[in-house]
Every structure is written in C-alpha cells, then in structure tokens.
C-alpha cells in the first residue's frame, strides 16, 4: 500500500505522513505529479487558504494528476483545507477543484475559528468513518464546505451543523485533523487504508 501526499509547498505533511505510516502504509511526500498519479492513494493535506492550496496544486501540475485519478475512480483523500479544495469555490476567495459540488463558507458560530475537540455525528454508511459515530476529533478551521448533493459523511455541532467529513465512491475528505485526534484519528486512518484498497 503506497500513499503519496501531494506536496504543493504548504501543509502539515510530515505529521500526516507519520500518522499514516503508524496506521500501516508506506507513505511519501512528493511534488511529482507522476507519483501522485500512480499511488494507491493520493492525499491532499492542506492548511490556510483554499486559494493558496488550489493555486499550489495547479502550479505544480498536481491538480491535473488528481483530476486523472478522480476521472478513473482512484482513491483521493482531502484533509482540512484538502477537503475544502475538493469543492467548487470559497467565500474566502479562490476556485476549488470542483470534484464535489457546493461552496465553502465562513462558519456562522459565535466562536470562529472552530478550534479543539468536537463529536462526530455520522450520516449514511461512509467506509472511512466506520466505528467513529459519537467519537471526538480535533478541528482547527474558520470555513466549512456546504455540499449541494446528499453525501454520506459526518457533521459536528458548532453553532449549527458543520460538515466534518464526506465520502463519494473513491473520493473522500475530512475537515478535522486525524493526526491530532488520538485514537479516533488512528481509527480513521486505518479505515482510509482499508477503503482505498477496496475502492
């Protein structure tokens, strides 16, 4: 099982890579589109602004490699801003990759950013969230995807429902940080490895 984290010049890639390695995968961080294209699983682990993430992916040729993967139903996982960039566009500015439809909007809660632990409420039967309904995971974000399609996944309550995860076929994303989510994060990554093998 070979996982490649798409290195577009930003993101907390080393800690995510280490967490995936602990979950049992061979993991590398690479800016090479061919490596991203050929991996068993490609991961976008973004931080900061959607626009910077999307622009970095385009600049390095990684966006096209990801488009080819999605067109071929080969597994792609987005983490944090990596989830948001799967969608169409952001209120903060910038166009996403458009693999999933809907905007990314600023949280309407009294406390923004949403920082710390929150409890997952799983909807449908997403493979990546097996056994995680009611588990606490760690968040650090000010914007959230708002899908216009009904997707299996999870929500949390932060001044109203906030999308925490989505899954559609071989495409999935989580808004929370599995590498900072203790046992629940480790379970998520093991689920992701199993899901990507069967996708």
C-alpha positions in Angstrom: 0.0 0.0 0.0 1.7 3.2 -1.2 0.3 6.6 -0.2 1.6 9.8 -1.7 0.9 13.2 0.0 0.7 15.9 -2.7 3.4 18.4 -1.8 2.3 21.8 -3.2 4.6 23.8 -1.0 2.4 24.2 2.1 0.6 22.0 4.7 1.3 19.9 7.7 2.6 17.0 5.6 5.2 15.4 7.8 2.9 14.8 10.8 0.1 13.4 8.5 2.7 11.2 6.8 3.9 9.9 10.1 0.3 9.2 11.3 -0.4 7.2 8.1 2.9 5.3 8.5 1.8 4.3 12.0 -1.5 3.1 10.5 0.4 0.7 8.4 1.1 2.3 5.0 4.2 3.2 3.0 3.9 6.9 2.8 5.9 9.5 0.9 5.6 13.3 0.4 6.2 14.3 -3.2 5.7 17.3 -5.6 5.9 14.9 -8.5 2.6 14.6 -10.5 3.6 11.1 -11.7 4.0 9.9 -8.1 0.6 11.3 -7.2 -1.0 9.8 -10.3 0.4 6.3 -9.7 0.0 6.0 -5.9 -2.6 3.6 -4.4 -4.0 6.6 -2.5 -3.3 10.3 -3.1 -3.8 12.7 -0.1 -4.2 16.4 -0.1 -3.4 17.7 3.4 -3.9 21.5 3.3 -3.7 24.3 5.7 -4.5 28.0 5.5 -6.5 29.3 2.5 -8.3 27.3 -0.2 -7.0 29.7 -2.9 -3.3 29.1 -2.0 -3.9 25.3 -1.9 -5.6 25.2 -5.3 -3.0 27.5 -6.9 -0.2 25.4 -5.5 -1.7 22.2 -6.8 -2.2 23.8 -10.2 1.3 25.3 -10.3 3.0 22.0 -9.5 0.9 20.0 -12.0 -0.7 18.1 -9.2 -4.2 19.3 -9.9 -4.2 17.6 -13.3 -2.8 14.3 -11.7 -5.7 14.5 -9.2 -8.2 15.1 -12.0 -7.0 12.0 -13.7 -7.3 10.0 -10.5 -10.9 11.2 -9.9 -11.9 10.5 -13.5 -10.5 7.0 -13.2 -12.2 6.4 -9.8 -8.9 6.0 -8.0 -8.8 7.0 -4.3 -8.2 10.6 -3.2 -8.5 11.9 0.4 -8.5 15.5 1.4 -7.7 16.7 4.9 -8.7 20.1 6.4 -8.3 22.6 3.5 -7.7 19.5 1.4 -11.4 18.7 1.9 -12.4 22.2 1.1 -10.4 22.3 -2.2 -12.4 19.3 -3.4 -15.4 21.7 -3.7 -16.3 24.4 -6.2 -15.2 27.7 -4.6 -14.8 29.6 -1.3 -16.3 32.7 0.1 -12.8 33.5 1.2 -11.8 33.6 -2.4 -10.5 31.1 -4.9 -11.8 28.3 -7.0 -11.5 24.7 -5.8 -11.1 21.6 -7.9 -14.8 21.0 -8.3 -14.8 17.3 -7.7 -17.7 17.8 -5.3 -20.3 20.5 -5.7 -21.1 23.4 -3.4 -19.4 26.4 -1.8 -17.0 26.7 1.1 -18.5 29.2 3.5 -17.4 31.0 6.7 -18.6 29.5 9.9 -21.6 31.3 11.4 -20.8 30.3 15.0 -20.1 32.7 17.8 -16.6 31.3 18.2 -14.5 31.4 15.0 -12.2 29.7 14.3 -13.6 26.4 15.4 -10.6 25.1 17.5 -10.5 22.0 19.6 -12.4 18.7 20.0 -15.9 18.0 18.8 -18.2 15.0 18.5 -18.9 13.3 15.1 -22.4 12.5 14.1 -22.1 10.1 11.2 -24.7 10.1 8.3 -25.2 7.2 6.0 -22.5 4.5 5.9 -19.2 6.1 4.9 -16.5 3.5 5.0 -13.8 5.9 6.2 -15.9 6.6 9.4 -16.7 3.0 10.4 -16.8 2.9 14.2 -16.5 6.7 14.6 -20.0 7.8 15.3 -20.0 9.7 18.6 -16.2 9.9 18.7 -14.3 13.1 19.4 -11.9 14.5 16.9 -9.8 17.7 16.6 -10.6 20.7 14.5 -8.9 24.0 13.5 -10.8 25.9 10.8 -12.9 29.0 10.0 -14.5 27.8 6.8 -16.6 24.8 6.0 -17.9 23.0 2.9 -21.6 23.2 2.2 -22.4 20.3 -0.3 -25.3 20.8 -2.7 -25.6 17.0 -3.0 -26.5 14.5 -0.4 -23.3 12.7 0.6 -22.5 10.1 3.3 -20.2 11.6 5.9 -20.4 13.3 9.2 -21.3 16.6 10.9 -20.5 18.2 14.2 -22.4 20.9 16.1 -20.6 24.3 16.2 -23.3 27.0 16.3 -25.3 24.7 14.0 -24.3 21.7 11.8 -20.8 21.8 10.3 -19.6 19.3 7.7 -16.9 17.2 9.2 -16.4 14.5 6.6 -17.7 13.4 3.2 -17.4 10.3 1.0 -18.4 9.6 -2.6 -17.1 6.5 -4.2 -13.3 6.7 -4.3 -13.3 10.4 -3.2 -13.4 11.4 0.5 -12.4 14.2 2.8 -12.3 15.1 6.5 -12.3 18.6 7.9 -10.7 17.5 11.2 -7.1 16.6 11.8 -6.7 12.9 12.2 -3.0 13.3 13.1 -4.2 15.3 16.2 -7.2 13.2 17.0 -5.7 10.5 19.2 -7.3 7.0 18.9 -10.2 8.3 16.8 -7.8 9.7 14.3 -5.8 6.5 14.2 -9.0 4.6 13.5 -9.9 7.0 10.7 -6.6 6.4 9.0 -6.9 2.6 9.3 -10.3 2.9 7.8 -9.0 5.1 5.0 -6.3 2.5 4.1 -9.0 -0.3 4.0 -11.3 1.9 2.0 -8.6 2.8 -0.6 -7.7 -0.8 -1.1 -11.4 -1.7 -1.9 -12.3 1.4 -3.8 
